[in-house]
Amino acid sequence: MSSGRTRHAAAARGRGHGPGEGAGPGKEHGRIGLAGLVVGAIGVVFGDIGTSPLYTLREAFNPHYGLTADHDTVLGILSLIFWALTVVVTFKYVTIIMRADNEGEGGIMALMALAQRSLRPGSRSVYLVGLLGVFGASLFFGDGVITPAISVLSAVEGLEVVAPQLHDWIVPITVLVLAALFASQRYGTEKVGRVFGPITILWFLSLAALGVLNITHEPEVLKAINPWWAARFFVEHSWGGVFILGAVVLAVTGGEAIYTDMGHFGARPVRLGWYWFVLPSLMLNYLGQGALVLEDPEAIRNPFFIGVPEWGRWPMILLATAATVIASQAVITGGFSVARQAMQLGYIPRMRIKHTSSETIGQIYIPAINWAMAAIVIALVLSFRSSSSLAAAYGISVSMTMLIDTLLLAIVARALWPKARRWVLPCCVGFFVIDIAFVVANGAKVLQGAWFPLVLGIVLFTMLRTWRRGRQLLRDAVQADGLRLDTFISGLMLAPPVRVPGTAIFMTSAPGVVPHAFMHNLKHNKVLHERNLFLTVDTLAVPFAPRDRRLELKGIGDDFYRVTLRFGFMETPDVPLALMRGCDIEGLDVDPMDTTYFVGRETVVASRHAGMPVWRDKLFALMHRNAAPANAYFRIPGNRLVELGAQVEI
């Protein structure tokens, strides 16, 4: 199975799969087998959407919407939930968008890179697609930090059903669970991850069993599968009925996460897990909760836990807490993954990355991201104090992200799927209308708390764009003040300084210009090494750089070389290892123990007459000052690195 998927991904390199083709993960999964991949996918990919039954139906009858839990309204809401899961998650994400894999990887950043590759290089369309993708990723993170807070809080709130006197302990317990979760990230998820699959499978089986148990009391609820009930709801409530989509969207939050995480297991295991296990379990539980409310309208205050038999409520609280911790874990590790992609694509400063597994390169820990998320999540719990209050803040950003996904899908389908675009593009029109309805419905909750993920998303977008633009201005300033490398080397060798044994590697982002570090080394040390390499590290718009494109070496005479190392946006660059392997292949002997890396460390000074507004120049200077040193990010040994400073005005 694995080799077939790998071959397919290799054949598809550089394009998106068209609908009707199988999408592979783009990397070897060893001998786990299809069943093992399905179990792993259930444990990791569906955690977010799998905890939505804890609060979705309850929030639909929040007094904010003014609905009464009568027969027709309950069936209408259930029908909306069923068809939202069917159209948005099953059809849009699992069936169509997951075909638009970037060499097996998914998510809005991968889709953005794929859409940009389908357009004319350097065109304004590429720039606009980049803006869309970065804004979508920022918004997705804005709602992503709400997931751990609302899911764990809603699970612990089950205590109110079995022991109302514990109400005051709900927030402290939630904070302790979340603090322990974030504190454990430094140890990695390899060991804990082995039990994620079985626990999550038990969770979905419990959802299905509870649903069947409650449906037997009121089989009438099965009529909700008929879309007529959803249409009738809108007819009865007119345009005001659109706003209930602000609660219905809670059932589909996690759809974009399914696409983001598909690269870990491949599209086929994710689809099988969704079609045959996760979707049926979710719908049975929603229908079961609806049956309980039809039987006892008072149960709407917490239909999930009230629907559990008394003897099983304590075990269900523990299982729900475990399931929400797993869902939160997926969000946290997803945050690490997206942050690494953004670093590689040049949208955020370098940060220290810790590898938590010696076997799996994808298992990483980024302290700065971890503790930033921890602070935001715990602050949300302490501020909102209930899952109902958090539900008002939930949904706006993810619905806008889903809208951006639809636009990017249309671009990819038009350019890369010549046969399928005849039906995919009309589907995108339908998706666009649904996404707009979700955005409008959630926009009505701005004053109730939806302002938070919007503000957070806008702040992150500003920082990402400022870093990207600032880096470009910094490169332009260096090139404007720099000397042409070829000309300078020719003149230097007319009267060369003393040459010493060993290899010097000068890292530069402008390959045709003399690096500041090289000039400073000549000025202060007045020597040249036996071999001098001018190294540029590039990031490709693919997840993993092909071997034949990893290293490019060009001699410029007198043992001077220009070297380009390329990495994919899903890779963590290990410069010494890639350089040693690549140079061996090219026939250049680079002894790691006899090599010194020289890196320029620019001090950025804000200017009023060029580049960005001064406040953005100062923001970039602050971010640049706090970026992780090159040796940590590029995995260069600290005892082989020399940093030489320079002041640059932007």
C-alpha positions in Angstrom: 0.0 0.0 0.0 2.7 2.5 1.0 4.8 2.1 -2.1 1.8 2.5 -4.3 0.9 5.8 -2.6 4.4 7.0 -2.8 4.6 6.3 -6.6 1.4 8.0 -7.2 2.5 11.1 -5.2 5.8 11.2 -7.2 3.9 11.0 -10.4 1.7 13.9 -9.4 4.6 16.1 -8.2 4.2 19.8 -9.2 0.4 19.7 -9.7 -2.8 19.0 -7.8 -4.7 15.8 -8.3 -7.8 16.1 -10.4 -11.0 14.8 -8.9 -11.3 11.1 -9.7 -7.6 10.5 -9.0 -6.3 9.0 -5.8 -4.3 11.3 -3.7 -1.4 10.0 -1.8 0.4 11.3 1.3 3.6 11.9 -0.7 5.8 10.0 1.8 6.4 6.5 2.9 4.3 5.2 5.8 6.3 2.1 6.3 4.4 -1.1 7.0 1.6 0.3 9.1 -1.0 -0.9 6.6 -4.3 0.6 5.7 -6.1 -0.4 8.9 -3.4 1.1 11.0 -3.5 4.4 9.0 -7.3 4.6 9.4 -7.0 4.1 13.2 -4.2 6.7 13.3 -6.3 9.1 11.3 -9.3 8.7 13.6 -7.1 9.4 16.5 -5.5 12.6 15.1 -7.5 14.1 12.2 -11.1 14.0 13.6 -10.5 15.2 17.2 -11.7 18.7 16.6 -14.9 17.9 14.7 -15.5 14.8 16.9 -16.0 16.9 20.1 -18.6 19.2 18.5 -21.6 17.1 19.8 -20.7 18.3 23.3 -22.1 21.8 22.6 -23.6 22.2 19.1 -27.2 21.3 19.6 -27.3 23.0 23.0 -26.0 26.3 21.5 -28.6 26.2 18.7 -31.3 26.7 21.4 -29.3 29.4 23.2 -31.7 32.3 24.2 -29.6 34.4 21.8 -31.4 32.8 18.9 -34.8 32.9 20.4 -35.8 29.4 19.3 -38.2 27.0 21.2 -37.4 23.3 21.4 -40.6 22.2 19.7 -41.0 19.3 17.2 -40.6 21.2 13.9 -37.7 23.4 15.2 -35.7 20.4 16.5 -36.1 18.5 13.3 -35.2 21.6 11.3 -32.0 22.2 13.3 -31.0 18.5 13.0 -31.6 18.6 9.3 -29.4 21.7 8.9 -26.6 19.9 10.9 -26.9 16.8 8.8 -26.8 18.6 5.5 -24.0 20.9 6.7 -21.9 17.9 7.5 -22.8 16.2 4.2 -22.3 19.2 1.9 -19.5 21.1 3.6 -17.4 18.4 5.2 -18.2 15.2 3.2 -18.6 16.7 -0.3 -16.5 19.9 -0.2 -13.5 18.9 2.0 -13.3 15.1 2.1 -14.4 14.4 -1.5 -13.2 17.4 -3.5 -10.6 19.6 -1.7 -8.6 16.7 -0.5 -7.9 15.9 -4.1 -6.1 19.2 -4.3 -3.1 17.9 -2.4 0.3 19.5 -2.7 2.4 16.4 -3.1 0.2 14.7 -0.5 0.1 17.7 1.9 -3.0 19.6 2.7 -4.1 22.8 4.5 -4.6 26.4 3.4 -0.8 27.1 3.1 -0.3 24.1 0.9 -3.4 25.0 -1.2 -2.1 28.6 -1.5 1.2 27.3 -2.8 -0.5 25.0 -5.2 -2.7 27.8 -6.5 0.2 30.2 -6.9 2.1 27.6 -8.9 -0.9 27.4 -11.3 -0.6 31.1 -12.1 1.9 33.1 -14.1 5.0 33.7 -12.0 5.4 37.3 -10.8 1.8 38.3 -11.8 -0.5 40.3 -9.5 -2.7 37.2 -9.2 0.1 35.4 -7.4 0.4 38.3 -4.9 -3.4 38.3 -4.3 -3.5 34.6 -3.8 -0.7 34.9 -1.3 -2.7 37.5 0.6 -5.7 35.3 0.6 -3.8 32.3 1.9 -1.9 34.1 4.6 -5.1 35.9 5.8 -6.9 32.5 5.8 -4.1 30.9 7.9 -4.2 33.8 10.3 -8.0 33.5 10.7 -7.7 29.7 11.1 -5.3 30.2 14.0 -7.6 32.8 15.5 -10.4 30.2 15.8 -7.9 27.4 16.5 -7.0 28.7 19.9 -10.7 28.6 20.9 -10.9 24.8 20.2 -8.9 23.7 23.3 -10.7 26.2 25.5 -14.3 25.4 24.4 -13.8 21.6 24.1 -12.2 20.9 27.4 -14.5 23.4 29.2 -17.6 21.7 27.7 -16.3 18.3 28.8 -15.6 19.4 32.4 -19.1 21.1 32.5 -20.5 17.6 32.6 -19.8 17.8 36.3 -22.8 20.1 36.6 -25.1 17.3 35.5 -23.8 14.7 38.1 -22.7 17.1 40.9 -24.1 20.6 40.7 -22.2 21.6 43.8 -19.0 21.4 41.8 -20.0 24.3 39.5 -17.3 26.6 41.0 -14.6 24.0 40.3 -15.3 23.8 36.6 -13.0 26.7 35.5 -10.1 25.8 37.8 -10.2 22.1 36.7 -10.2 23.2 33.0 -7.2 25.5 33.6 -5.3 22.7 35.3 -6.0 20.3 32.5 -5.0 22.8 29.8 -1.8 23.8 31.7 -0.8 20.2 32.1 -1.4 19.6 28.4 0.7 22.6 27.2 3.5 21.8 29.8 3.8 18.2 28.5 4.4 19.3 24.9 8.2 19.5 25.4 8.3 15.8 25.8 6.7 15.1 22.5 3.6 13.1 21.6 5.1 9.9 20.3 4.2 7.8 23.4 0.9 9.4 24.1 0.0 9.3 20.4 -0.1 5.5 20.5 -3.2 5.6 22.6 -4.9 8.4 20.8 -6.4 6.1 18.2 -8.0 3.6 20.6 -9.4 6.3 22.9 -10.9 8.3 20.0 -12.4 5.1 18.5 -14.0 4.4 22.0 -15.3 8.0 22.0 -16.9 7.7 18.6 -18.4 4.2 19.5 -19.8 5.8 22.6 -21.3 8.7 20.6 -23.0 6.1 18.3 -24.2 3.9 21.1 -25.7 6.9 23.0 -27.4 8.1 19.8 -29.0 4.7 19.1 -30.1 4.4 22.7 -31.9 7.7 22.6 -33.3 7.3 19.0 -35.2 4.2 20.1 -37.2 6.4 22.4 -38.2 8.8 19.6 -37.7 7.3 16.2 -39.6 10.3 14.8 -36.2 12.1 14.8 -34.9 10.1 11.8 -37.2 12.3 9.6 -34.6 15.0 10.0 -32.5 13.4 7.3 -35.1 14.7 4.8 -33.8 18.2 3.6 -37.4 19.3 3.5 -37.2 20.0 7.3 -34.2 22.3 6.8 -36.0 24.2 4.0 -39.2 24.4 6.1 -37.1 25.9 8.9 -36.0 28.8 6.6 -39.5 29.3 5.3 -40.9 29.6 8.8 -38.2 31.9 10.1 -37.6 33.9 6.9 -34.3 35.7 6.7 -33.9 35.6 10.5 -33.4 31.8 10.1 -30.0 32.5 8.4 -28.5 33.5 11.8 -29.0 30.0 13.2 -26.2 29.0 10.9 -24.0 30.7 13.6 -24.7 27.7 15.8 -24.9 25.1 12.9 -21.3 26.0 11.9 -20.1 24.5 15.3 -20.9 21.1 13.8 -18.5 21.6 10.9 -15.6 23.3 12.6 -12.8 20.9 12.1 -13.6 20.3 8.4 -10.6 22.5 7.4 -8.5 20.7 10.0 -9.3 17.3 8.3 -7.7 18.7 5.1 -4.8 20.2 7.0 -3.9 16.9 8.7 -4.4 14.6 5.7 -0.7 14.6 4.9 0.1 12.6 8.0 -1.9 9.6 6.9 -2.9 10.0 3.2 -6.2 10.8 1.7 -7.6 7.3 1.4 -7.4 6.4 5.2 -8.9 9.8 6.1 -11.8 9.2 3.7 -12.4 5.7 4.9 -12.4 6.8 8.5 -14.8 9.7 7.8 -17.3 7.9 5.4 -17.7 4.7 7.4 -17.1 5.5 11.0 -16.8 9.2 12.1 -19.7 10.7 10.1 -22.2 7.9 11.1 -21.2 8.2 14.7 -21.6 12.0 14.7 -25.0 11.9 13.1 -26.3 9.1 15.3 -25.4 11.2 18.3 -26.9 14.4 17.0 -30.1 12.5 16.2 -30.1 10.9 19.6 -29.7 14.3 21.3 -32.6 15.5 19.2 -34.8 12.5 20.2 -34.0 13.3 23.9 -35.1 16.9 23.5 -38.3 15.8 21.7 -39.1 13.6 24.6 -38.1 16.2 27.3 -37.6 19.8 26.1 -35.9 20.6 29.4 -33.0 18.4 28.4 -31.8 21.1 26.0 -29.8 22.7 28.8 -27.1 19.9 28.3 -28.5 17.2 25.9 -25.2 15.4 25.6 -24.6 14.5 29.2 -28.3 14.2 30.1 -28.7 11.6 27.4 -26.1 9.4 29.2 -27.5 6.9 31.6 -26.8 7.8 35.2 -24.4 4.9 35.8 -22.3 6.0 32.9 -22.0 9.8 33.5 -18.8 9.8 35.5 -17.0 7.5 33.0 -18.4 9.6 30.1 -17.0 12.8 31.7 -13.6 11.2 31.9 -13.8 9.9 28.4 -15.1 13.3 27.1 -12.2 15.1 28.8 -9.7 12.6 27.3 -11.3 13.1 23.8 -11.1 16.9 24.2 -7.5 16.8 25.3 -6.7 14.7 22.2 -8.6 17.2 20.0 -6.6 20.0 21.7 -3.4 18.1 21.1 -4.2 17.9 17.4 -4.7 21.7 17.3 -1.4 22.4 19.2 0.7 20.1 17.0 -1.1 21.5 14.0 0.0 25.0 15.2 3.6 23.8 15.3 3.3 22.4 11.8 1.7 25.6 10.3 4.3 27.7 12.1 7.1 25.7 10.6 5.5 26.1 7.1 5.2 29.8 7.6 8.9 30.0 8.7 10.0 28.2 5.6 7.8 30.3 3.3 9.3 33.5 4.9 6.2 34.8 6.7 7.4 34.6 10.4 10.8 35.0 12.0 13.0 32.0 12.7 12.1 30.2 16.0 13.8 27.5 18.0 12.5 24.1 16.9 13.0 21.1 19.1 12.7 17.6 17.5 10.9 15.3 20.0 11.4 12.1 18.0 14.6 10.6 16.6 12.6 8.5 14.1 9.9 10.9 12.9 11.1 14.2 11.6 7.6 15.7 11.7 7.3 15.5 15.4 8.5 18.9 16.6 8.0 21.3 19.5 8.2 25.1 19.1 8.4 26.7 22.6 7.4 30.2 21.5 4.3 28.9 19.7 3.4 26.5 22.6 3.5 29.1 25.3 1.8 31.8 23.2 -1.1 29.4 22.6 -1.2 28.4 26.3 -1.4 32.0 27.4 -4.2 32.8 24.9 -6.2 29.6 25.6 -6.1 29.9 29.4 -6.9 33.6 29.2 -10.0 32.7 27.1 -11.2 30.2 29.7 -10.7 32.7 32.5 -12.4 35.5 30.5 -15.5 33.7 29.1 -15.8 31.1 31.9 -18.4 28.9 30.1 -18.5 27.0 26.8 -21.8 28.8 25.9 -20.0 32.1 26.1 -17.1 30.8 24.0 -19.5 29.4 21.4 -20.5 33.0 20.6 -16.8 33.7 19.7 -16.4 30.4 17.8 -17.1 30.1 14.1 -16.5 33.5 12.4 -12.8 32.9 11.5 -13.2 29.3 10.5 -16.2 30.2 8.2 -14.1 32.9 6.6 -11.3 30.4 6.2 -13.7 28.0 4.5 -14.7 30.8 2.1 -11.1 31.4 1.2 -10.6 27.6 0.7 -13.4 27.7 -1.9 -11.8 30.6 -3.8 -8.4 28.8 -3.9 -10.1 25.6 -4.9 -11.7 27.3 -7.9 -8.3 28.7 -9.0 -6.7 25.2 -8.7 -9.6 23.5 -10.5 -9.6 26.0 -13.3 -5.9 25.8 -14.0 -5.0 22.1 -13.1 -8.2 20.1 -13.6 -9.2 20.7 -17.3 -11.7 17.8 -17.3 -13.2 18.1 -13.9 -13.5 21.9 -13.8 -16.8 21.7 -15.7 -18.5 20.3 -12.6 -16.1 21.5 -9.9 -16.4 25.2 -10.7 -20.3 25.1 -10.5 -19.9 23.3 -7.2 -17.6 26.1 -6.0 -20.4 28.6 -6.7 -22.7 26.6 -4.4 -20.0 26.3 -1.8 -19.4 30.1 -2.1 -23.1 30.8 -1.3 -23.1 28.5 1.7 -19.8 30.0 3.0 -21.2 33.5 2.6 -24.3 32.5 4.6 -22.0 31.1 7.4 -19.9 34.3 7.4 -23.0 36.5 7.7 -24.5 34.4 10.4 -21.3 34.4 12.5 -20.8 38.1 11.8 -23.9 38.8 13.8 -22.0 37.4 16.9 -19.2 40.0 16.7 -20.4 41.9 19.8 -20.9 38.7 21.7 -17.3 37.6 21.4 -16.6 36.8 17.7 -14.5 40.0 17.7 -11.7 38.1 19.5 -10.7 35.6 16.8 -11.2 38.4 14.2 -8.9 40.8 16.0 -6.4 38.0 16.7 -6.4 37.0 13.0 -5.9 40.6 11.8 -3.0 41.1 14.2 -1.4 37.9 13.0 -2.0 38.8 9.4 -0.4 42.2 10.0 2.7 40.6 11.6 3.0 38.0 8.8 2.8 40.5 6.0 5.1 42.9 7.9 7.8 40.2 8.2 7.5 39.2 4.6 7.6 42.7 3.3 10.4 43.7 5.7 12.6 40.8 4.6 12.2 41.9 1.0 13.1 45.5 1.9 16.1 44.2 3.8 17.3 42.1 0.8 16.8 45.1 -1.5 18.9 47.3 0.9 21.7 44.7 1.1 21.7 44.3 -2.7 21.6 48.1 -3.3 24.7 48.7 -1.1 26.5 45.5 -2.0 29.2 44.7 -4.6 28.8 42.2 -7.4 30.3 38.9 -6.3 31.9 37.9 -9.6 33.6 41.3 -10.1 34.8 41.5 -6.5 36.3 38.0 -6.5 38.2 38.7 -9.8 39.7 41.9 -8.3 40.5 40.3 -5.0 42.5 37.5 -6.6 44.8 40.0 -8.3 46.4 40.5 -4.9 45.0 37.8 -2.7 45.3 37.9 1.1 46.9 35.0 3.0 44.9 31.7 2.6 44.4 29.4 5.5 43.3 25.7 5.6 39.7 24.7 5.9 36.3 25.7 4.4 34.5 28.9 5.0 30.7 29.0 4.3 29.2 32.5 4.0 25.4 32.4 4.3 23.6 35.0 2.1 20.0 35.7 0.9 21.4 37.6 -2.1 23.5 35.1 -4.1 24.9 37.6 -6.6 26.1 40.1 -4.0 29.2 40.0 -1.7 27.9 39.0 1.8 28.5 41.5 4.6 30.0 38.6 6.6 32.6 38.0 3.9 33.6 41.7 3.8 33.9 41.9 7.6 36.0 38.7 7.7 38.4 40.1 5.1 38.5 43.5 6.9 39.1 42.2 10.4 40.9 38.8 10.0 42.7 39.7 6.7 42.7 36.0 5.5 40.9 33.8 3.1 40.1 30.1 3.7 41.3 27.4 1.3 37.7 26.9 0.1 34.9 29.6 0.2 31.3 28.7 -0.3 28.6 31.4 -0.7 25.5 29.6 0.5 21.8 30.5 -0.2 18.9 28.5 1.4 15.7 28.6 -0.7 12.3 27.2 0.2 10.3 25.6 -2.6 6.5 25.8 -3.0 6.3 22.0 -2.4 6.3 20.1 0.9 9.5 18.2 0.3 12.4 19.1 -2.1 13.2 16.5 -4.7 16.7 15.0 -4.3 17.8 16.2 -7.7 17.0 19.8 -6.7 18.3 19.7 -3.1 21.8 21.2 -3.9 23.1 23.3 -6.8 26.8 24.0 -6.9 28.6 26.4 -9.3 32.3 27.1 -9.3 33.4 30.7 -9.8 37.1 30.1 -9.9 40.0 29.9 -7.3 38.1 27.6 -5.0 35.1 29.9 -4.7 31.7 28.4 -5.1 28.1 29.5 -5.2 25.8 26.9 -3.5 22.1 26.8 -3.3 20.3 24.5 -0.9 16.6 23.9 -1.4 14.1 22.6 1.2 10.3 22.1 1.0 8.0 24.1 3.2 7.3 21.0 5.4 10.9 20.3 6.1 13.1 21.6 8.9 16.4 22.6 7.2 19.5 20.7 8.4 22.1 22.7 6.5 25.3 20.8 7.5 23.8 17.4 6.7 22.3 18.5 3.3 25.6 20.3 2.4 27.8 17.3 3.3 25.7 14.9 1.3 25.2 17.2 -1.7 28.9 18.2 -1.9 30.0 14.6 -1.7 27.8 13.9 -4.7 29.2 16.9 -6.6 32.8 15.8 -5.8 33.6 18.6 -3.4 35.2 17.6 -0.1 33.6 19.5 2.8 34.9 18.2 6.2 32.4 19.2 8.9 35.1 19.4 11.5 37.2 21.8 9.3 34.3 24.1 8.3 33.3 27.5 9.7 30.0 29.1 9.0 29.9 32.9 8.7 26.5 34.6 9.1 25.6 38.3 8.9 23.5 39.6 11.8 21.9 42.8 10.5 20.6 45.5 12.9 17.5 47.0 11.2 17.0 50.8 11.5 13.6 52.2 10.7 13.5 55.0 8.1 10.7 57.5 7.1 11.7 57.8 3.5 11.5 54.2 2.2 9.6 51.0 2.5 6.8 50.6 4.9 5.2 53.0 7.4 7.5 53.7 10.3 5.4 51.7 12.8 5.7 48.7 10.5 9.4 49.3 10.1 9.7 49.3 13.9 7.6 46.2 14.2 9.8 44.4 11.7 12.9 45.6 13.6 11.5 44.2 16.8 10.7 40.8 15.2 14.1 40.7 13.5 15.8 41.4 16.8 14.0 38.5 18.5 14.4 35.9 15.7 16.2 32.7 16.7 19.9 32.7 15.7 20.8 31.0 12.5 22.6 28.1 14.1 19.5 27.0 16.0 17.2 27.2 13.0 19.6 25.7 10.4 21.0 23.2 12.9 24.5 24.6 12.6 26.8 23.6 15.6 27.3 26.7 17.7 31.1 26.1 17.9 31.4 26.3 14.1 29.5 29.6 13.7 30.8 33.1 13.5 28.2 36.0 13.5 29.3 39.4 12.1 27.1 42.4 12.5 26.0 45.2 10.2 23.5 48.0 10.3 20.9 48.3 7.6 18.3 51.1 7.1 14.9 50.2 5.6 
